Amino acid sequence: MCSRSGPSGRANVWPAGDTNAARTNFFGIVIRRRMPSNTVGGDISRRVLLGALAGTALLGSTRVQGRQNLDENAGKKQYQGDRANTGYIPEECPPTANVRKEWEIDPDELRTTDMAIITTANVTYGFDESVYVVGKHRGAILDVDPESGSVGARWRADDFDGELTTPAAWNGVLYVGAGENDAGFEGTHGVVYAVDLYDEGTVWRSGVGRGPAYVTASNDLYVGSKGALYALDAREGSGLWTDVPDDADAQVGYPAVAGETVVYATDAGGVYALGEGGNRQWSADVGGGGTHVSVDDGVVYAGSADAPSVRALDLSGGSVRWETAIAGPVTHPPAVAGGRVYTFVRENGEEDGAGVLTALDAATGDRLWEFRTTSVYIGPRPPLVSRDAVLVVGNPKPYDNLNNAVYVVDAASGDRRARIDLRQDPGTSAPVVLEDTLYVADNSVGIGYLSAHVGDTRCGDPPSPPDGGDGGDGGSGDRHSLMIGANGPVDYTLRVDGSLEPDTDGGNYTADPGDEPTREGGLWTVSDSTGPAPEDAGGFTYLGDRYIFDGSVEDLSLAPASGVDVALYLDERRATRDEVARVSSGRHSLMVGANGPVDYTLRVDGSLEPDTDGGDFSADSGDEPTREGGLWTVDDSTGPTPEDAGGFTYLGDRYILAGSVEDLSLASAGGADVALYLDERRVSRAELLRSR
């Protein structure tokens, strides 16, 4: 525990009808069915509690009122589904058909209690199949009927200035961390509150660290704050032990608990495993920016934001099992279920970037599939795995449209099962599923909404772990495509431990001579079909057409055959249809490709011409690798000639590989731009080497 002492504070139960406002900016939602029999008060009917817990910060522990003995088997679900942060709830099934809004809390009703809600929410599952959606509001817990959404009892605390984090529930007590601001301290300091869910009273509060406090509840509490991990007695809030990371100024995120081992990560890139009494077992460096970890089946999964990737570490010793590059910064614990690891990120970390849900093989790190949303307005929120589905909140329209929707994606295949459109609001919580009902909180210009959605549920058994394959010549058995292209001459050497073969069938995006646009209604228009034949669809063979245009894209319509993946590239980077449609000026290249038949229509206000010179990434028949030092190796040159370098003409070679890329050396001439594509997504050389 922190040894400093600070000013005392008090919390109070807010009588019905009292409308005195308290300053705070956080709220939570608790959904619960029954109170365990060993808890005071007996059984109660299920209800929803929207809560913002607030009070004057303390450093050290203050006990406010008594509490019954805790049951270590009650209420283990919390942030990201459980105390290991896996984000997995195998017993729940989300609605996916005929979905309708069952109820929505009326903001006018909230105003009468002087409690407008502002949501910036994460999700946690808690006490006795409880659910919490955490965000911001004016220092109270509201009791909301789950059948109607009507507001009942409430709790409030005094004088709070700060922000609370996602709570954990344990045997009827809500434990929530905060980052509080106080004039007597420099910046933010951490506080943990224990609040009784039944009599709306504060059990205790305790000061921890110099930053926001992130709580995980087990037999004891483990709290990450700036500069340390704290272990607290769950009954009293007193300190048990403290672990300080190597960088004493680093922020510690939500700890993960697996058996007797506590694992935490910091924003400086450190991962630490602690045993009984806080004895450090090992530490590792995974790269900065990611502060939260998850643990499953003896493996620690840690994400990095600075060098976007997921790394799997052995729980017993910290050795690296694999590392895989991800499309954008990983800011949440990877979700783990059914032998798969899931992340949801903004592509390239850009504000208007697409939302990318990625599934990895938990055993090998191999990329299984990616699912994309047009953009992500808020978050991104962590994915939730519910039975055989993965839920994420994305924007079905370009970033500045403020739209939000819950996407339900098949956990095994990555196919979309449902899109549940929400309010056109700037903020939306992570999804919550309980008893076939989806709960979501939204924020609209300072006024919060909580809504419940019901419909038909069609869940199967949780998916089995993916097949690892025999790996061929030492590889993983998981095959990938790799394109090496450039807009000028480039020499390259590629070395693979596994298998490597030239792809002479796929990768040709050069336009056909007949792809000439026509003038229709003042717009240059081309309607055509591309992609491989139906009998060759669904695999690694991607074919397409390439255009150069200047001006604005007025329309791009796509009609792919069932199960076909359409790949669009704007200026040599993978793009969504909506990203292409947002182009309003300038000269650009566009490739329309697919791994099966697709019909498309492109309309441009400006100029549009087929590119019959660039876009050919098919390997030549002579690009055969040789075996050197146990590695499959290919040395070759690609790209246009020097006299055609530096413009829109990109040419290259394409390969299919399995195993690990041990080396890729590139030597370009005259400042040529080299474009690398792994599984149809552009990556850097460093990302390629990390991912394989």
N, C-alpha and C positions, 0 to 999 in steps of 0.2 A: 504493500500500500504506500501511497504518497504520505510522507511524514509531516507535511505542512498542515497547519490549521487555518481556518478562515472564519468568516462571519456566519452566524447561525441563521437558519431560515425556518419557515413553517409552511405547512400545507393544511388545507381545510376541506371539509366536505361542503359542497355547495348546496344549500337547501333549494327545493323546487321553487321556482319563481324568482330567485335572485338573479338579477341581470347585470351585476357589477362586472365590468370587463377586466380581463387580465391580459397582459401582453405576452403573446407567444406566437409561434409561426409553424406549428407542427401538429398533425393529427394522425390517429391510427384507427383502424377498424378491427374489431374483434368479433368473430362469429363463433358461438359456442352452443353446444346442445345440452350437456348435462354436467352437473357438479359431482365430483367423485364422492362416494359415501363417507370417506374419512374426513371430509371438509365441513366446516360449520355451515349449517343452513339447509342440508339435504339437497334433493334433486331440484333443478329449476328447468323451465322450458328454454329452448334455444333462443338466443337473442343476438343482436348485432350491437357492438359498442364502437362508436367512432370516438377516438380519444386524442386529445392533446394534453400531455402531462407537463406541468410547469411548476417551478418553484425557485426560491433563491438558492444559489449554489452553495455547497459546502465542500471543503476539502477535509477528508476524514469522514467517519460514518456517524450518522445521527439516526437513532431508532425512534420512530414516531408512535407506533402502537404495536401491540402484540400480534402473533401469528401462530397458527396451529402447525404441527409437525408436517414436513413435506414428504411426499411419496415419490421416491426416485423413479418409479415407473409411470408417473402421470405427466402428461404434457410435454413430451420431448420434442414435438414439432415446433419449429420456429423459423428463423430467417432461412430462406432457400430450402424449406421443407423439413429440415432436421438439423441436429447439432453438428453434422458433418458437412452442411452447406451443399448437399447434392442437388437440391431443386427437384426432387422426385417424389411424387405422391401416387403410388401405384393403385390405391383404392378408389380414386376419384375419376370421373369421366365427364368431359365438357360437352355442352350441347353443340351440335354441328348442323342440324337441319331444322327448318321451321322455327328458327330462333326468334324470340320476341322479348321485349322489355317487360318484365313482370312488375317492377315498380322503380320509382326514382324518388329520392328524398327531395322535397320541395325547398329550394333555397329561401323562399319567403318564411317558411317555418323556422329555418335556422336563424333568420334575421330577428325573429321575435324573441329568441333566446340570446341575442347579441353574439352569435357565433357563426359568422360567415367562414366557410372552409376554403382553404387554399391547398390544393394537393400537389405534392411533388413526390409521388409515392413509390416505395418499394413494397414487396409483399413478403409476409412471413406467416407460417402456419404454427399455431400454438395450442394452448391447453385444451385437452379433450376434443381434438379435431377442430380447434378454433382456427380462425383466420384473422390476420391483421393486414390492413393496407395502411401504410404510414405516409403522412404528408404534413401539412401545416394548418393550424387554426388557432383559436383564441383561448387556449389553456383549459380545455374541458374534455371530459369523456361523456359522450352522448349514448344513451341506451336506445337502440333502434330495433323495432320489431321486424324480423326478417320476412314475415309474411306480407306486411303492408308498407314497410319503410317509415312508419311513424316514429317520432322521437319521444323517448321517455326520460328516465333518470339521468343524472349527470354529476360529474365530479370536476372540481377546478382547484388549481393551486395559485399561489400568489406570485406576483412580480417576477416574471421570467423574460429574459432577453437572450435568445439563442435559437438553436435548431436541434430537434431530437432525431435519433436514428431509429432504424427498424427494431422493434422490441422482440423479446422472447418471453414465453409464458411457461410457468412451471407450477403445477398443482394449485391453480387458482390465483397465482401472483403474476403480475405483469412486470417484467424487468425491462427498463428502457434507458438507453444512454442518451446523453445530450452533449452538445458543445455550447457552453454558455459564455456570454460576453459580460464582463464586469469592469467597471472603471478602476477597480483596485488591482487589476491584473493586466499584463500586456497580452492582448489578443484573447483567444478562446481557451477555456479550461474545461475539463471533462467532469461529468457528474452522472451517476447511475441512480435511478429511482426504482423502488419496489412498491407497487401499488396493488392493493387487494381488489380483485375483480368483483367481489361479492358485497362488501360493505363500503366500497368506494373510498377507502382510506389509504393513506400512505403508510407503509410498513417501516421503511427506512430510506435514507438517501446517503450517498457516499461520493466523495470527490476523488477523481482519478485523472492523472495526466494533464497535458497542456493542450489538448485538442479534442475533437469529437470522440465520444465513447461508443464503441460498437460491442454489443453484448451477445454472448452465447451462453445458454443455460444448460447445465448438466447437474450432477450432484452439487457442484459448486458453480459459481459464475466465472466466466473468463471474459475479460473486457480489454479490447484494444483501444489505445488512445495514443496521443503523440508522445513518443519517447519510451513507451513501455507496454508490456502486457501485464494485466493485473488479475490475480485470482482472488475472489471474494467469497466469503461465507454467504450462501444464499439466504440463510435465515436472519442474519444480523447485519450483513453488509460490511463486516470487518475484514481487514486484509489478511490473506494467507501467505502469499508470496508474490514477487514481482520479477519479471525478466526484461532486461533492457537490451534492445537490439544493438548491433555493432554501430549503426548510425543512431546516436541518441536523440537526434532531431527528427527521425523518420516517424511517419504516421503508421500506426498498426491498424489493420482492418479487422473484419469479423474473424475470430478464431474458428477453427474446425476441430471437433473432438472425435477421436476414434479410439474406443476402449480407454486405456489409461494414458493415451498420448494426445497432447494438445499441439496443434500446428497453427502458426500464424505467418502472415506476410506483411511487408512494409512497402511504402511507396518508393523506397530507395532500392527495391529489388531483392531484399533479403527474405528468405524463407527459413523458419526455425521450428524445430520439433522438440518438445519438452516432455519429460517423463514425470514420475511421481515427485511431488514437492517442487516442481518447477525446474528440475535438473535438465539442463540442455543436452539433448542427445546428438543433434547435428544441425548444421546450417548450410544454406546454399544461396547462390546469387542467380536470379532468373531474369534480371533486367528490370528497370524501374517502371513506375506508373501503375502497376497493379497491386492492390492491397488486400485482396481477398482470395482465399484458397478453398478447395473442397477435397474431401478424402473419400475413397471408395475402394474396398477390396484390397487394402494394403498399398494403395497408390495415392500420392498427393498430386493434385492437378492445380497448377498455378498459371495465371494469365499475365501477360505483360502488355503495357500500353505503349511504352517508349519504342520497343522493338516488337510490334504486334505478333504475338505467338502464344501458344499453350505448351507448357512443359510438364511432363509426367516424371515424378520423382518417387523413388522407392521409400515407403514409409519407415522401414526399419533402418535405413542408413543414409538416405538422401541422394543416392546415385541416380543419374539421369537415365530414364528408360527411353524417352523419345522427346523430340521437340518439333512442332509443326507451325509454320507461319499461318497467320490468320489475316483476313482482308482488312482489318482495322484494329484500333486499340481495344484490348480486352480489359474492361473496367469492372467486371463482376466475377464471382466464382464460376468456373465452368460447371454446367449442370452435367450430372453423370447418371446414366440409367441404361440397363440392358446391354452393357458392353460398349456403350457409345458415350462420347463427350460432346456437349453442345455449347456453342457460344453464339451471342448475337451482338453485332458491332455495326458501327458506321463505317462504310467503306473508305479506307484511307484516312479515317478520322476527320473527314471534311463535314462541315455543318450540313450541307445539302447532299451528302453522300447517301447511297442506297443502304438500306438495312440488309445485312447479310447474316443469315442463320446457317451455321456450319456444323455438320456432324462428322466427328472423327472416330476412328476405331480406337477404343480405349486401350487395347493391347499393343497396337503398333503406331498409333498416331496418323495412320493413313486417312486422307480425306475421303469420306463416303459420299457426301452430297452437300450442295449449297442451295438455300432457298432465299429469294430476294424480295424485299419490299421496295417500293419506289423511293421512299426516304424514311427517315426517323425523326419525328419532330421533337420528342422529349426522351431523354435517357442516353443511350438505349437501356431499357429495363432488362433484367436477367430473364432468360428463358425458363419456362416452367414445364416439366415433363409430367404428364397426367396419363397414367396407363400407357397406351401406345401412341400418344400424341404429344407434340411439343407446341406450346403457346407462346407467342411473342406479340408485342404491341408495335405496330409499324404504321407508316403513313402511306395510304394507297395513291396519293397524289404528290406532286412536287412539294418540297419542304415548306415553302411559304404559304401553303394552303391551310395549315393548322389542322388537317384531318388526322384522325386516329382510327385504328381498327385493331381488333384482336384476330390474329391469324392462327388457325389450328392446322398444324402440319403433321403428316404421317411420320412417326419417329423412325421407321425403318427405311422408307423410300424418299422422303423429302417432298412428297406430293402434297399440295394444298387440299385440305378437306373442307375448310370453311373460312370465310372472312366475315366477321361480325363488326359492322360499322358502328362507330360511337359518335359522340358529339363532335362538332367542329370546334374543338377547344384546344388551347395551347398546351395543356398538360393532361396526361393520363397515367394512372397507376399501372403497375404490373398486374396481370390477371390473377384472380383468386377463384378456385373451383371447390365447392363443397356440396355434397348431395345433389349432383347433377345441375347445380346452379352456378353461373358465372357472375362474379361480383367485380365491378370496375368503378374506380373513382376518377372523376374528371374535374378540371379546373377551367373556369371561364371568367377571365378578368376579375379574379379575386373572389368569385363565388363558387363554392364547391358543390358537386353532385355525387351521390352514391347511387348506383343503379344495379339491379339484379336482372339477369337474363336467363331464360329457360328455353328449352326446346327438346328435340329428339336427340338421344345419345346413342352412338353406335361405336362403342369401343370393343376392341378385342383384347387378347392377352398381351402383356408387355412383350416387345420383340425380343427374340433370341439374340445373343451376341453375333456380330457379323462373322462370316467365314474368313479365316485367316489365309487359307490356301497353302500350298506346299512351298511357295516362294521361288520355284524354279531354281535358277543358278544362284542361290543364296539370297534372293530377293524376298519381299514381303508377300508376294502373291497378288498385290493390289496394283493395277496397271494405271498409268497416267500418260497424258499427251504432253509434249513439249514442242513449242514452236520457237525457233530462233530467227528473228528477222531484223532488218535494218534498212535505212534509207540511203545507204552508201556501202562501200566495200567493208566487210568485216571477216577476219579470220577467227575461227573458234576451235577449241578442243574440248570435247565432252567425254567424261569418264564416269561409268556407272558400275556399281557393284550389284549385279542382279541380271537383268536382261535388257537389251537395247536393240530396237529394229527401226529402220526408216519407214515412214508412212508415205507411201507413194499414191495412196488413194484419196486421203483427206487433205484439207488445208488450202485448197485452191479457191480464193475469193475473187479472182480476176473476172471482171464483167465480160459477158459475151458481146460480140459485135452487134447483136440484135437488141441489146438492152437500151435502145435510144429512147429518151423521153419525148413526150409530145406536149403541145401547149393546150391546156384545157382550163377555161375560165380564168385566164390570166396567170395560171400556175403551171410550172413544168412538172409533168406527171409521168411516172413510170409504174406499170403494173406487171408483175412477173412472178415466176415460181423459181425456187432454188432448193438446195439441199439434196442429199442422196435419195435414191429410189426407196420406195416403201420396204422392200425386202432387205435393205441395208440400214434401215433406220434404228435409232436408239443406242448406237455404240459410239466409238471414238471417231468415226468418219464425219467430219464437218466440211460442208461445201457452201459457197455463197457467191454474192455479187458485191462489187465495190464501185463507189461513186465519189466524185468530187463535186461539191456544191458551194455556192456563195449566196448568202441571204438567210432567210428564215424558213424553217421546216414548218409547214402548215398542217401536215398530217402524215402519219406513218401508221398504216393499218397492217396487222399481221394475222394470218390464219394458218397456224401450224396444224399438222395432223396430230392425232391423239398421242400423247406421251413424248412429243418431239421438243427438244430444247432449242430455243432460238437464241443465237449469240449475236448481239449488236456491238459494233466497235466504232466509237466516235473519236477521230484523231488518234487511232491506234490503242484506245483504252476501252475496256468493256463498259457498256452503258445500258441503262434501261430505256424502254420506249419513251417514257416521260422525259428523261434527260435529253434524248434526241429531239423531242418535240419542243423543248424549251429553247433551242438554238434560234437566235433572232438575227444574227449578223455574222459576218466574217466568212472566210474560206475554210472549208473543212473536208475531211475524208470520212466516209461512212461505209462500213462493211455490214451486210445483212447475210448472216449464215445460220445454219441449223444442222442437226444430226439426223434430219429426216425431212420429208416434204413440207414446204411452207409457201403459201401464197402471200404476196405483200403488195402494197400500193404506197408510193412515196410521192408527196406533193411539196414543191419548194417554190417560194416566192423569191426569185432571183435568177440564178443559173444552176443548171444541173447537167452533168455529163458522166457517162460511164467511164471507169478507169480500166482500160484494157491492157495497161502496162504493169501496174502494181497489183499486190495482193496475192501473188502465187507463193504459198508457203509449203507446197508439196515437196517431199524429199525427191532427190534425183535417184535414179537406179544405181548410181555409183556411190551413194552415201552409205555404204555398208561398213559397220563397225568391225574392228579387229580385237582380238584378245591380247592384252598387254598387262603383265604383272597381275593377273587374276581379275582385271577390270575390262569391261567392254569399252572400247575407245574409238572415237571418230574424230578425225582432223579434216576440216573443210573450210571453204570460203563461201560466202553468200552475200546477198545485197546487190543493188544495181551497180553499174560501172561508175567510175569516178566522174565522168562527164554528166551523169544523171543524178549525182548524189545531192543530198541536202534538201530535197523537196518532198512531195507527197508520195513518191514512188517507193513502196516498201516491198522487198522480196525476202524469202528465207527458206528454211528447211524445217521439216516436221518429223518428230520421232515418237514412238510408243515405248515406254520403259516401265520396268518394275524393279524395285529395290531402292538403293540410295544413290543419289548423285554425289560422287566423291569430289568432283572438280569440274568447273566450267571456266575456261580461260577465254577472254575476248580481246581482240586487238582490232579496233576500228580505225579507219582512215579518214582524215579530214573532218573530224568532229561528227561523224555519222551517229544518228540516234539508233541505239540497239533496243529492240523490243522483244522481251521474253514473255511467253505465255505458257503457264502451267495449268492444264485442264481448262483451257480457254479463258483464263484470267491472267491479266498482265501482272508480272512480279518482277522484283529486282533480282540481281544475281545473288545477293545475300539471302533474300527470302527463299530462293530456290534451293540454296545449299542447306539452309536451316530446315526447310520443310521435308526434305528427303533424307 
